[in-house]
Amino acid sequence: MPLFGPLSFSFAPQVLASKTLSRWVKPFAAWYAEQSGYRKYGLKYDDLLMEERDDVQRALGRLTSAEGYDRAFRLKRASQASILHAPLPKEQWTKFSEDGRYLTSHIREVEKEDNERAMWDTVSVKRK
């Protein structure tokens, strides 16, 4: 199953491989992430992925109990702040250094497993 959305294709390896390109893109990327507003509500990037997708559902099941609890807490806190129409206080915003991808690796593992399962399901055996 191909990934859609932010995980479908990434220029990140090419950008990170080039020092010059990385020096130009990183400030813009940081500014863009700040302007998107999800950090003002204490969310991380992977909290925004669509949970309705099969691969994301299976990846969520692979989170440790601490990661799952932290995710649920962030989502509830962000929902409450959204209902009140007020972002969290500045000291509770998600910092750039804390905004790691905790779910993406699990999604990629699920995708690899699906591809391998599809390959083995369609294998044909021929007699000599």
C-alpha positions as CSV (number, residue, x, y, z in Angstrom):
1,M,0.0,0.0,0.0
2,P,1.6,3.3,-1.0
3,L,1.8,6.1,1.5
4,F,-0.1,9.2,0.8
5,G,0.4,12.7,2.2
6,P,3.5,13.8,4.0
7,L,5.1,10.3,4.0
8,S,4.7,9.6,0.3
9,F,7.9,11.2,-0.9
10,S,10.6,13.2,0.8
11,F,13.4,15.4,-0.5
12,A,15.0,15.3,3.0
13,P,17.8,12.9,2.2
14,Q,18.9,15.0,-0.8
15,V,18.6,18.2,1.2
16,L,20.6,16.8,4.2
17,A,23.3,15.5,1.9
18,S,24.0,19.0,0.6
19,K,25.4,21.4,3.1
20,T,24.5,24.4,1.0
21,L,21.0,23.3,0.3
22,S,20.5,22.3,3.9
23,R,21.7,25.7,5.1
24,W,19.1,27.4,2.9
25,V,16.2,25.1,3.6
26,K,16.4,24.5,7.3
27,P,15.5,28.0,8.4
28,F,12.5,28.0,6.0
29,A,11.4,24.6,7.3
30,A,11.6,25.8,10.9
31,W,9.6,28.9,10.1
32,Y,7.0,27.0,8.2
33,A,6.6,24.5,11.0
34,E,6.2,27.3,13.5
35,Q,3.6,29.0,11.3
36,S,1.5,25.9,10.9
37,G,0.4,26.3,14.5
38,Y,0.2,22.7,15.8
39,R,3.1,23.4,18.2
40,K,1.1,26.1,20.0
41,Y,-1.3,23.4,21.1
42,G,1.4,21.1,22.3
43,L,1.1,18.6,19.4
44,K,3.9,16.8,17.5
45,Y,4.0,16.4,13.7
46,D,3.0,12.7,13.9
47,D,-0.1,13.6,16.0
48,L,-1.5,15.2,12.8
49,L,-1.5,12.0,10.7
50,M,-4.9,10.6,9.7
51,E,-5.8,7.8,12.1
52,E,-8.3,6.3,9.7
53,R,-5.6,4.8,7.5
54,D,-5.0,1.1,8.0
55,D,-1.2,1.5,8.3
56,V,-1.4,4.3,10.8
57,Q,-3.9,2.2,12.9
58,R,-1.5,-0.7,13.0
59,A,1.5,1.6,13.7
60,L,-0.4,3.1,16.7
61,G,-0.8,-0.4,18.1
62,R,3.0,-0.8,18.1
63,L,3.6,2.3,20.3
64,T,4.9,1.6,23.8
65,S,2.5,2.3,26.6
66,A,4.3,5.5,27.5
67,E,4.3,6.8,23.9
68,G,0.6,6.0,23.6
69,Y,-0.2,7.7,26.9
70,D,1.8,10.8,25.9
71,R,0.0,10.9,22.5
72,A,-3.4,10.7,24.1
73,F,-2.5,13.4,26.6
74,R,-1.3,15.7,23.9
75,L,-4.5,15.2,21.8
76,K,-6.8,15.8,24.8
77,R,-4.9,18.9,25.9
78,A,-4.9,20.3,22.3
79,S,-8.7,19.5,22.0
80,Q,-9.4,21.4,25.3
81,A,-7.3,24.4,24.2
82,S,-9.0,24.4,20.8
83,I,-12.5,24.4,22.5
84,L,-11.4,27.3,24.6
85,H,-10.1,29.1,21.5
86,A,-6.8,29.8,23.2
87,P,-3.4,28.2,22.5
88,L,-1.4,26.9,25.4
89,P,0.9,29.1,27.4
90,K,4.2,29.7,25.6
91,E,6.2,27.5,28.0
92,Q,3.9,24.5,27.1
93,W,4.3,24.7,23.4
94,T,6.2,21.9,21.7
95,K,9.8,23.0,21.1
96,F,11.6,22.3,17.8
97,S,14.0,19.9,19.5
98,E,11.1,17.9,21.0
99,D,9.1,17.6,17.7
100,G,10.5,14.2,16.7
101,R,8.9,11.6,14.4
102,Y,7.8,8.9,16.8
103,L,5.2,7.2,14.6
104,T,6.8,7.4,11.1
105,S,9.3,4.6,11.7
106,H,6.4,2.3,12.7
107,I,4.4,3.2,9.6
108,R,7.4,2.5,7.4
109,E,7.7,-1.0,9.1
110,V,4.0,-1.7,8.5
111,E,4.4,-0.6,4.8
112,K,7.4,-2.9,4.4
113,E,5.5,-5.8,5.9
114,D,2.6,-5.2,3.6
115,N,4.8,-5.2,0.6
116,E,6.5,-8.4,1.7
117,R,3.2,-10.0,2.4
118,A,1.9,-9.0,-1.1
119,M,5.1,-10.4,-2.7
120,W,4.7,-13.8,-0.9
121,D,1.0,-13.9,-1.6
122,T,1.6,-13.6,-5.3
123,V,4.6,-15.9,-5.6
124,S,4.1,-18.8,-8.1
125,V,5.8,-22.1,-7.9
126,K,6.6,-24.0,-11.1
127,R,7.6,-27.6,-11.4
128,K,10.5,-28.6,-13.5
